[in-house]
Amino acid sequence: MANELAHPEKFFLSRFGMSDRAFERILGTALERKADYADLYFEYHSAESLGLEESMVNHTAKSVSHGVGVRVCAEDRTGYAYSDEVTIDRMRLAAETARAIADQSAPMPAIQVGTPAPRHALYEVETTPLEIPLEERARLLHEIDSVARAYDPRVKNVTASLAAERKIVMIVNSEGKLVADVQPLCRLNVSVIAEDGKGGRQMGSYGGGGRVEYKYFLDAERWREYAREAARQAIVNLEAGDAPAGEMVVVLAPGWPGILLHEAIGHGLEGDFNRKGVSAFSGRIGQKVASELCTVVDDGTIPLRRGSLNVDDEGTPTSRTVLIEKGILRGYLQDRMNARLMKMKPTGNGRRESFAHTPMPRMTNTFMLAGESTRDEIVKSVKHGLYAVSFGGGQVDITNGKFVFSASEAYLIEDGVVTHPVKGATLIGDGPDVLRRVTMVGNDLALDPGVGTCGKDGQSVPVGVGLPTIRVDGITVGGTRA
């Protein structure tokens, strides 16, 4: 398969007996009625996961799937049909189903497939965990279990999982362009439960990954860091007191706390919500929507990152898109259809979960750029507040940005010093308001370790988030202190 992976378009051409002429006929069928655009999305997906609990590898799963989706766009309507049988007849039937969105006959357009389409080279990996013997992967999970348990005698249970996938995709569209890609992805997760012998029980979690090779986890014994960090967080929470409640200054740590930016702000900057006028940012390009300290970008071109792609799921190369620049709204994240309807350029953010789903505007790696303050300067500026290091679960209305996020690791700030750990803290507010309340931005931008998954309209895709240390004045904190 090596040659086919170097030239992934050959994989589909040879495996399923496809040809440029067949593509031209199917796309012609899709456009027999009046439509603006049509494309074919081919996918071959293989995945495998391995899980450990109670010091035993007790879960393995392996899957292989393939299929093709046919999409037809006419004005603001989309027809989509798919099949898990990649044959000419099934593709023709899907094309006929998808074109039913229009009802006016039109001559079949002349389509010539073969126009070269550009793509990045962000993750040309040679192997993924899929090629590593099962015994070696199981041994790694057992070592993680041992390291986490050795961290502290209060660690009572460890769960660990290693998941890997390889997706081969090809997009052919009615403009004649054909582009293909091989998309590896892997993730190692560790969760630890600690008990104090008095009924107290807390959990810590950590992990990472990306579009990387298996050796990524072995380099500098990165897996050992994951195990120790999960155990450390569990012990910190075991010793934590109850969080206070009320409106206070909140300092967000760098890295994973960028998930708040992603959920509470990022979705509101996606093109479909703004075209429909349901986002808090609709019609506000060129206006001030945040503190002048805030510059927010979405960048799908960072090598090896979990949210990066050589091309998006419509065949458009990903890009670095400035969304907010020094507090001014500069643009939205666009797929092809919403960009066309809004008379803007696609930004390479058309994404889908699989061939069974139609693409929509989605984030890739979304983060705030670094500022000029140091972490110590930011912390010292706070007399009384909360220092939030990591977040767990939460809820958000992605159109207006109203959110409730639970901090999985947090500390009090007292007289400019980070002091006691607290548990049960939740942050309550709305994203646009949070951006306006940012009063200091650190020079320590960090991206998350590679664990993000984003859900929208029932579809999940891998993403990245990031943040420097920031100070936000006046967030409502829900706490458990009596």
C-alpha positions in Angstrom: 0.0 0.0 0.0 3.0 2.3 0.3 2.8 3.7 -3.3 -0.9 4.2 -2.9 -0.3 6.2 0.3 2.3 8.3 -1.4 -0.3 9.0 -4.1 -3.6 8.4 -2.4 -5.7 9.1 -5.4 -4.4 5.9 -6.9 -5.8 4.0 -3.9 -9.4 4.7 -4.9 -8.7 4.4 -8.7 -7.2 1.0 -8.3 -9.2 -0.4 -5.3 -12.7 0.5 -6.6 -12.1 0.7 -10.3 -12.7 4.4 -10.6 -11.6 6.6 -13.5 -11.7 10.3 -14.5 -14.3 9.5 -17.1 -16.5 7.8 -14.5 -16.2 10.9 -12.2 -17.2 13.2 -15.1 -20.3 11.1 -15.8 -21.4 11.0 -12.2 -20.9 14.7 -11.7 -22.7 15.4 -14.9 -25.6 13.4 -13.6 -25.6 15.3 -10.4 -25.8 18.6 -12.3 -28.5 17.6 -14.8 -30.8 19.9 -13.0 -29.9 23.5 -12.2 -27.3 23.6 -9.5 -24.2 25.6 -8.7 -21.8 22.9 -7.7 -21.3 19.2 -7.0 -18.7 17.0 -5.5 -17.8 13.5 -4.7 -16.1 12.6 -1.4 -14.4 9.2 -1.1 -13.3 7.8 2.2 -11.5 4.7 3.4 -11.2 4.6 7.2 -9.3 2.1 9.5 -9.2 2.5 13.3 -8.1 0.6 16.3 -8.2 1.2 20.0 -6.8 -0.5 23.1 -7.9 0.2 26.7 -6.6 -0.7 30.2 -8.4 -0.7 33.5 -7.7 -2.2 36.9 -4.2 -3.1 35.6 -5.6 -5.2 32.8 -5.9 -4.6 29.1 -9.6 -5.4 28.8 -10.7 -3.7 25.7 -9.7 -3.8 22.0 -11.7 -2.6 19.0 -10.9 -2.5 15.3 -12.9 -1.2 12.4 -12.7 -0.6 8.7 -15.2 1.4 6.7 -15.4 3.0 3.3 -17.9 4.9 1.3 -18.7 7.8 -1.0 -20.9 10.9 -0.6 -22.4 12.9 -3.4 -23.3 16.6 -2.8 -25.2 19.0 -5.0 -25.5 22.7 -4.0 -28.1 25.1 -5.5 -28.2 28.5 -4.0 -28.7 27.9 -0.2 -29.9 24.3 -0.6 -27.8 21.2 -0.4 -28.7 17.7 -1.5 -26.6 14.9 -0.1 -26.6 11.2 -0.5 -24.1 8.5 0.3 -23.3 4.9 -0.1 -21.0 2.4 1.7 -20.7 0.6 -1.6 -18.2 2.4 -3.8 -19.4 1.4 -7.3 -20.4 3.3 -10.4 -24.1 2.3 -10.1 -24.3 3.3 -6.4 -22.6 6.6 -7.1 -25.0 7.3 -10.0 -28.0 6.5 -7.7 -26.6 8.8 -5.0 -26.1 11.6 -7.6 -29.7 11.3 -8.8 -30.9 11.5 -5.2 -28.8 14.5 -4.3 -29.8 16.5 -7.4 -33.5 16.3 -6.3 -33.0 19.6 -4.5 -33.6 21.4 -7.9 -36.6 21.0 -10.2 -35.7 22.9 -13.3 -34.1 21.0 -16.2 -30.8 22.2 -17.6 -28.4 20.8 -20.2 -25.8 18.5 -18.7 -22.6 20.6 -18.3 -19.3 19.5 -19.7 -17.0 18.5 -16.9 -13.3 17.6 -17.3 -11.7 16.0 -14.3 -8.0 16.2 -13.7 -7.1 19.8 -12.8 -4.3 19.6 -10.2 -5.4 20.8 -6.8 -2.9 22.1 -4.3 -2.5 20.7 -0.8 -0.1 21.1 2.2 2.3 18.5 3.5 1.7 18.8 7.2 1.9 15.2 8.5 3.8 12.9 6.1 4.2 10.2 8.7 5.6 6.7 7.9 3.8 4.7 10.5 0.9 5.1 13.0 0.1 2.9 16.0 -2.0 0.7 13.7 1.3 -0.8 12.4 2.8 -1.4 15.9 2.3 -4.9 17.3 -0.6 -5.2 19.7 1.7 -6.7 22.4 4.0 -3.6 22.3 1.0 -1.2 22.7 -0.4 -3.3 25.6 3.0 -3.2 27.3 3.0 0.6 27.1 -0.4 0.8 28.8 0.9 -1.5 31.6 3.9 0.8 32.1 1.6 3.8 32.3 -0.5 2.0 34.9 2.7 1.3 37.0 4.0 4.8 36.8 0.7 6.4 37.7 0.2 4.1 40.7 3.8 4.7 41.9 3.1 8.5 42.0 1.2 8.3 45.3 -0.2 5.4 47.4 -3.6 7.2 47.3 -3.9 6.3 43.6 -6.4 3.5 43.5 -7.3 3.0 39.9 -5.9 3.9 36.5 -7.5 3.8 33.1 -5.5 4.3 29.9 -6.4 4.1 26.2 -4.5 4.4 22.9 -6.6 5.1 19.9 -5.3 5.4 16.3 -6.9 5.8 12.9 -5.9 6.4 9.3 -8.3 8.0 6.9 -7.7 8.1 3.1 -9.9 10.6 1.4 -10.4 11.9 -2.1 -12.5 14.8 -3.3 -13.6 15.3 -7.0 -15.7 18.3 -7.9 -17.6 19.8 -10.8 -14.8 22.3 -11.4 -12.7 19.4 -12.5 -10.4 19.4 -9.5 -9.2 16.2 -7.8 -7.3 16.1 -4.6 -6.5 13.2 -2.2 -5.0 12.9 1.3 -3.9 10.4 3.9 -4.9 11.6 7.4 -3.3 9.8 10.4 -4.5 10.5 13.9 -3.7 9.1 17.3 -4.3 9.9 20.9 -3.1 8.5 24.3 -5.3 9.2 27.4 -4.7 8.5 31.1 -7.3 8.9 33.9 -6.5 8.3 37.6 -8.8 8.0 40.6 -7.3 8.8 44.0 -8.9 8.1 47.4 -8.0 9.5 50.8 -9.4 6.7 52.9 -12.1 9.0 54.4 -14.6 8.8 51.7 -12.9 11.4 49.5 -12.5 10.4 45.9 -11.2 12.6 43.0 -10.1 12.1 39.4 -7.4 13.5 37.2 -6.9 13.1 33.5 -4.3 13.9 30.9 -3.2 12.9 27.5 -2.2 14.0 24.0 -1.5 13.1 20.4 -2.0 14.5 17.0 -1.3 13.5 13.4 1.9 11.8 14.6 3.7 8.5 14.6 3.7 6.0 17.5 7.2 7.1 18.5 5.8 10.5 19.4 4.6 9.0 22.7 8.0 7.4 23.3 10.1 10.5 22.6 11.4 11.9 25.9 9.1 9.3 27.5 6.1 11.6 26.8 3.8 8.8 28.0 5.4 9.0 31.4 4.5 12.7 31.6 0.9 11.8 30.8 0.7 9.2 33.6 2.3 11.5 36.2 0.3 14.5 35.2 -3.0 12.6 35.5 -2.0 11.3 39.0 -0.8 14.7 40.1 -4.1 16.3 39.2 -6.1 13.6 41.1 -4.0 14.2 44.2 -4.3 18.0 43.9 -8.1 17.6 43.7 -8.1 15.2 46.6 -6.5 17.8 48.8 -8.6 20.7 47.4 -11.1 22.7 49.4 -14.4 23.9 48.2 -14.4 26.8 45.7 -15.9 30.1 46.6 -18.8 31.6 44.7 -19.4 35.1 43.3 -18.1 37.5 40.7 -14.3 37.6 40.7 -11.2 38.0 38.6 -10.3 34.8 36.8 -6.9 34.0 35.4 -6.9 31.3 32.8 -3.7 29.3 32.4 -2.1 28.7 29.0 -3.0 25.7 26.8 -6.1 23.6 27.3 -8.2 26.5 28.9 -8.4 27.7 25.3 -11.4 25.2 25.1 -13.4 28.1 26.6 -12.4 30.3 23.7 -13.3 27.5 21.3 -16.7 26.8 22.6 -17.9 30.2 23.8 -16.5 32.3 20.9 -15.2 30.1 18.1 -18.5 28.6 17.1 -20.1 32.0 16.8 -17.5 32.9 14.2 -18.4 30.0 11.8 -19.9 31.2 8.5 -23.2 29.3 8.6 -24.4 30.9 11.9 -23.4 34.4 10.6 -25.0 33.9 7.2 -28.3 33.0 8.9 -27.9 35.9 11.3 -28.1 33.9 14.5 -24.6 34.5 15.9 -23.7 37.3 18.3 -21.1 38.3 15.7 -23.4 38.5 12.7 -22.9 41.6 10.5 -20.2 42.9 12.8 -17.0 42.6 10.6 -14.9 45.7 11.2 -16.5 46.4 14.6 -14.9 46.1 18.0 -16.0 42.9 19.7 -13.2 42.3 22.2 -10.5 44.0 24.2 -7.8 45.5 22.1 -5.5 42.9 23.7 -7.2 40.1 22.0 -6.2 38.6 18.6 -7.8 35.3 17.8 -6.8 33.1 14.8 -7.8 29.7 13.4 -4.9 27.9 11.8 -5.2 24.5 10.1 -1.7 24.6 8.8 0.4 23.8 11.9 2.4 20.6 11.3 1.3 17.4 13.1 -1.4 19.1 15.1 -4.6 17.3 15.9 -6.8 19.9 14.2 -4.6 20.4 11.1 -5.4 19.2 7.6 -3.6 19.3 4.3 -6.9 20.0 2.7 -10.3 20.4 4.2 -13.2 17.9 3.4 -14.1 19.9 0.3 -10.6 19.8 -1.1 -9.7 23.4 -0.2 -6.2 23.9 1.4 -6.4 24.9 5.0 -5.3 28.4 6.0 -4.4 30.7 8.9 -7.5 32.9 9.3 -7.4 36.0 11.5 -10.8 36.2 13.2 -10.3 39.0 15.7 -7.4 41.4 15.4 -6.7 43.7 18.4 -10.3 43.5 19.3 -11.7 44.1 15.8 -13.7 41.4 14.1 -12.0 40.6 10.8 -13.7 37.5 9.3 -15.5 34.2 9.7 -14.6 30.6 9.1 -16.0 29.5 5.8 -16.8 26.4 3.8 -17.5 26.7 0.0 -21.3 27.1 0.1 -21.5 29.7 2.9 -18.5 31.6 1.4 -20.2 31.8 -2.0 -23.5 33.0 -0.5 -21.8 35.6 1.7 -19.5 36.7 -1.3 -16.4 35.8 0.7 -13.5 33.4 0.1 -13.5 29.8 1.5 -11.0 29.6 4.3 -10.4 25.8 4.2 -12.8 25.1 7.1 -15.3 22.8 5.4 -15.3 19.7 7.6 -17.3 16.6 8.0 -17.2 13.6 10.3 -17.3 11.0 7.6 -18.6 10.2 4.1 -22.1 9.9 5.7 -22.1 13.6 6.5 -22.3 16.8 4.6 -19.5 19.4 5.3 -20.1 22.6 7.3 -17.9 25.4 8.6 -15.8 24.1 11.5 -12.8 25.1 13.5 -9.3 23.5 13.1 -6.8 24.9 15.7 -8.2 28.0 17.3 -6.2 30.1 19.7 -5.5 33.6 21.0 -2.1 35.1 20.2 0.4 36.0 22.9 0.6 39.4 24.5 3.4 41.2 26.5 2.7 40.3 30.1 4.4 37.5 32.0 2.4 34.9 34.0 3.9 36.2 37.2 2.9 39.8 36.4 -0.7 38.7 35.7 -1.0 36.7 38.9 0.6 39.5 41.0 -2.0 41.9 39.7 -4.8 40.0 41.3 -5.7 40.6 45.0 -8.5 38.0 45.1 -9.4 35.6 42.3 -9.4 32.2 40.7 -6.6 30.6 38.7 -8.1 28.0 36.4 -5.6 25.5 35.0 -7.8 23.0 33.3 -11.4 22.4 32.4 -13.6 19.3 32.2 -17.2 19.3 31.2 -19.4 22.2 30.3 -22.4 23.5 28.4 -22.6 26.3 25.8 -25.1 27.9 23.5 -22.9 28.1 20.4 -24.9 30.9 18.8 -24.7 33.5 21.6 -21.7 32.0 23.5 -23.4 31.7 26.9 -21.5 29.0 28.8 -21.1 27.1 32.0 -17.7 25.4 32.3 -16.4 23.2 35.2 -12.8 23.6 36.2 -11.0 20.3 36.7 -8.0 22.0 38.3 -8.2 25.4 40.0 -6.5 27.5 42.7 -7.2 30.6 44.7 -5.2 33.7 44.1 -4.7 35.7 47.3 -2.7 38.9 47.4 -1.0 38.2 44.1 0.0 34.6 45.0 -1.5 31.3 43.8 -2.4 29.5 47.0 -4.8 26.7 47.8 -6.4 24.3 45.3 -10.2 24.3 45.1 -12.7 21.9 43.7 -16.2 22.4 42.3 -15.6 25.7 40.6 -17.7 26.6 37.5 -17.3 29.6 35.3 -20.6 31.2 34.1 -20.9 33.9 31.4 -20.9 34.5 27.7 -18.0 34.5 25.3 -18.3 37.9 23.7 -18.6 39.5 27.2 -15.5 37.5 28.3 -13.5 38.9 25.4 -14.4 42.4 26.4 -13.3 41.8 30.0 -9.7 40.7 29.1 -7.3 43.1 30.8 -4.0 41.3 30.6 -2.6 38.8 28.0 0.5 36.7 28.7 3.5 36.1 26.5 3.3 32.3 27.1 0.9 31.0 24.4 0.6 27.3 24.5 -1.5 24.9 22.5 -3.3 21.9 24.1 -1.5 18.6 24.1 -3.7 17.2 21.4 -7.0 15.9 22.9 -9.7 18.1 21.5 -12.9 16.8 19.8 -15.6 19.3 18.7 -19.3 18.4 18.3 -21.7 20.3 16.0 -25.1 19.2 14.6 -24.3 15.6 15.6 -20.9 15.5 13.9 -17.6 15.2 15.8 -14.2 16.2 14.4 -10.7 16.6 15.9 -9.6 20.1 16.8 -6.9 22.0 18.7 -7.2 24.9 21.1 -4.7 27.3 22.7 -4.3 30.3 24.9 -1.7 32.3 26.7 -2.2 33.2 30.4 -5.0 35.8 30.4 -6.7 37.9 33.1 -10.5 38.3 32.8 -12.2 40.8 35.2 -15.6 39.9 36.5 -16.6 36.4 35.6 -19.3 34.7 37.7 -17.9 31.7 39.6 -20.2 29.1 40.9 -18.6 27.4 43.9 -19.4 24.8 46.6 -18.2 26.7 49.7 -20.9 27.1 52.2 
